[in-house]
Structures are given as C-alpha cells and as structure tokens.
Amino acid sequence: MSGTGTPASVAARRAGVEFSIHDVGTPDVGTEGYGPAVAAALGVDPARVFKTLVAEIDSDLVVGIVPVALSLDLKALAAALGRKRAVMSEPMRAERATGYVRGGISPLGQRRRLPTVIDASAPTLPSIYVSAGRRGLELELAPTDLIRLVGATVAAIAR
C-alpha cells in the first residue's frame, strides 16, 4: 500500500482491502486517447484499466465504470438500474457530487455515494485499475473488492 492520501486510497485503506497505487504521471496521449495511454504507461492490457463516468437518470446522478478503450452504453446503464434513459452529467455537477476533478474521478471516496454500475468484464479479471482521485494516479485492486466497497451492480454497460 502507498502513503498517497487521496480520498480513494484512504477509503480503500479504511476498508482493509489490498491495493496498490501507480503514478503514471502525464502519459503521451498521442492519437489513442488518455485511457489507452495510461494502460500503455502501466504496461497492462487496456481491458484492465477502467474509467469512472458520471451520468444522470431523471436528474439523479449515477456512476458507470467501463474499460478505457470502450464507451459507456447509456441505455444499458439505465436498464441496469431499472430505468429507461441516461445522459452524461454536466462536468461541474459530477465534480461537485464526487469531490473529484474531471479526468480524475474515482469510484472510491466520493463525497456522496452514488448508485454505481460496473461493466460485466471486471469480475473476470484478477485486478483492475481505476483512478485514485487525480489524473495520472491509478489504484489497482481486485474487482470484487471494488464492487463490494461501492455497492456496485454488475452489468454489460460497455460497447
């Protein structure tokens, strides 16, 4: 475990789960985008690096966690929560609700716990990487620990 004290790492430490912190700095994004560049900097398959996205369903904020190389299927996200339609949240609203800055939103240690859905590919992996609470800082943990800590629903929400 690391001494890095982001709300995400503090939450993981308090929960007693095993995790590690990886500082990838500012990877060269090139044409592939930030997420795949982070995976390359970590030296792992992009399927193991997940992004945390905040959406709205009927003005309620919800979180979708999907592999960085894929997109969030908003219709599938809504369906996973028993609703009909989701749209991406305004960045400022997501930042206020989570306490994190866009590009560094972590599923752990948010100001307010939001309903969360993680893509069905996550539990098939030995470990996954999610934002540790700031851009360039990744938290690696077992997907089952993340699912338990955030009370996530598991569903096919990536495309």
Secondary structure as a PSIPRED ss2 file (coil, helix, strand):
# PSIPRED VFORMAT (PSIPRED V4.0)

   1 M C   1.000  0.000  0.000
   2 S C   1.000  0.000  0.000
   3 G C   1.000  0.000  0.000
   4 T C   1.000  0.000  0.000
   5 G C   1.000  0.000  0.000
   6 T C   1.000  0.000  0.000
   7 P H   0.000  1.000  0.000
   8 A H   0.000  1.000  0.000
   9 S H   0.000  1.000  0.000
  10 V H   0.000  1.000  0.000
  11 A H   0.000  1.000  0.000
  12 A H   0.000  1.000  0.000
  13 R H   0.000  1.000  0.000
  14 R H   0.000  1.000  0.000
  15 A H   0.000  1.000  0.000
  16 G C   1.000  0.000  0.000
  17 V C   1.000  0.000  0.000
  18 E C   1.000  0.000  0.000
  19 F E   0.000  0.000  1.000
  20 S E   0.000  0.000  1.000
  21 I E   0.000  0.000  1.000
  22 H E   0.000  0.000  1.000
  23 D E   0.000  0.000  1.000
  24 V C   1.000  0.000  0.000
  25 G C   1.000  0.000  0.000
  26 T C   1.000  0.000  0.000
  27 P C   1.000  0.000  0.000
  28 D C   1.000  0.000  0.000
  29 V C   1.000  0.000  0.000
  30 G C   1.000  0.000  0.000
  31 T C   1.000  0.000  0.000
  32 E C   1.000  0.000  0.000
  33 G C   1.000  0.000  0.000
  34 Y H   0.000  1.000  0.000
  35 G H   0.000  1.000  0.000
  36 P H   0.000  1.000  0.000
  37 A H   0.000  1.000  0.000
  38 V H   0.000  1.000  0.000
  39 A H   0.000  1.000  0.000
  40 A H   0.000  1.000  0.000
  41 A H   0.000  1.000  0.000
  42 L H   0.000  1.000  0.000
  43 G C   1.000  0.000  0.000
  44 V C   1.000  0.000  0.000
  45 D C   1.000  0.000  0.000
  46 P H   0.000  1.000  0.000
  47 A H   0.000  1.000  0.000
  48 R H   0.000  1.000  0.000
  49 V E   0.000  0.000  1.000
  50 F E   0.000  0.000  1.000
  51 K E   0.000  0.000  1.000
  52 T E   0.000  0.000  1.000
  53 L E   0.000  0.000  1.000
  54 V E   0.000  0.000  1.000
  55 A E   0.000  0.000  1.000
  56 E E   0.000  0.000  1.000
  57 I E   0.000  0.000  1.000
  58 D C   1.000  0.000  0.000
  59 S C   1.000  0.000  0.000
  60 D E   0.000  0.000  1.000
  61 L E   0.000  0.000  1.000
  62 V E   0.000  0.000  1.000
  63 V E   0.000  0.000  1.000
  64 G E   0.000  0.000  1.000
  65 I E   0.000  0.000  1.000
  66 V E   0.000  0.000  1.000
  67 P E   0.000  0.000  1.000
  68 V C   1.000  0.000  0.000
  69 A C   1.000  0.000  0.000
  70 L C   1.000  0.000  0.000
  71 S C   1.000  0.000  0.000
  72 L E   0.000  0.000  1.000
  73 D C   1.000  0.000  0.000
  74 L H   0.000  1.000  0.000
  75 K H   0.000  1.000  0.000
  76 A H   0.000  1.000  0.000
  77 L H   0.000  1.000  0.000
  78 A H   0.000  1.000  0.000
  79 A H   0.000  1.000  0.000
  80 A H   0.000  1.000  0.000
  81 L C   1.000  0.000  0.000
  82 G C   1.000  0.000  0.000
  83 R C   1.000  0.000  0.000
  84 K C   1.000  0.000  0.000
  85 R C   1.000  0.000  0.000
  86 A C   1.000  0.000  0.000
  87 V E   0.000  0.000  1.000
  88 M E   0.000  0.000  1.000
  89 S C   1.000  0.000  0.000
  90 E C   1.000  0.000  0.000
  91 P H   0.000  1.000  0.000
  92 M H   0.000  1.000  0.000
  93 R H   0.000  1.000  0.000
  94 A H   0.000  1.000  0.000
  95 E H   0.000  1.000  0.000
  96 R H   0.000  1.000  0.000
  97 A H   0.000  1.000  0.000
  98 T H   0.000  1.000  0.000
  99 G C   1.000  0.000  0.000
 100 Y C   1.000  0.000  0.000
 101 V C   1.000  0.000  0.000
 102 R C   1.000  0.000  0.000
 103 G C   1.000  0.000  0.000
 104 G C   1.000  0.000  0.000
 105 I C   1.000  0.000  0.000
 106 S C   1.000  0.000  0.000
 107 P C   1.000  0.000  0.000
 108 L C   1.000  0.000  0.000
 109 G C   1.000  0.000  0.000
 110 Q C   1.000  0.000  0.000
 111 R C   1.000  0.000  0.000
 112 R C   1.000  0.000  0.000
 113 R C   1.000  0.000  0.000
 114 L C   1.000  0.000  0.000
 115 P C   1.000  0.000  0.000
 116 T E   0.000  0.000  1.000
 117 V E   0.000  0.000  1.000
 118 I E   0.000  0.000  1.000
 119 D E   0.000  0.000  1.000
 120 A C   1.000  0.000  0.000
 121 S C   1.000  0.000  0.000
 122 A H   0.000  1.000  0.000
 123 P H   0.000  1.000  0.000
 124 T H   0.000  1.000  0.000
 125 L C   1.000  0.000  0.000
 126 P C   1.000  0.000  0.000
 127 S C   1.000  0.000  0.000
 128 I E   0.000  0.000  1.000
 129 Y E   0.000  0.000  1.000
 130 V E   0.000  0.000  1.000
 131 S E   0.000  0.000  1.000
 132 A E   0.000  0.000  1.000
 133 G E   0.000  0.000  1.000
 134 R E   0.000  0.000  1.000
 135 R C   1.000  0.000  0.000
 136 G C   1.000  0.000  0.000
 137 L E   0.000  0.000  1.000
 138 E E   0.000  0.000  1.000
 139 L E   0.000  0.000  1.000
 140 E E   0.000  0.000  1.000
 141 L E   0.000  0.000  1.000
 142 A C   1.000  0.000  0.000
 143 P H   0.000  1.000  0.000
 144 T H   0.000  1.000  0.000
 145 D H   0.000  1.000  0.000
 146 L H   0.000  1.000  0.000
 147 I H   0.000  1.000  0.000
 148 R H   0.000  1.000  0.000
 149 L H   0.000  1.000  0.000
 150 V H   0.000  1.000  0.000
 151 G C   1.000  0.000  0.000
 152 A C   1.000  0.000  0.000
 153 T E   0.000  0.000  1.000
 154 V E   0.000  0.000  1.000
 155 A E   0.000  0.000  1.000
 156 A C   1.000  0.000  0.000
 157 I C   1.000  0.000  0.000
 158 A E   0.000  0.000  1.000
 159 R C   1.000  0.000  0.000
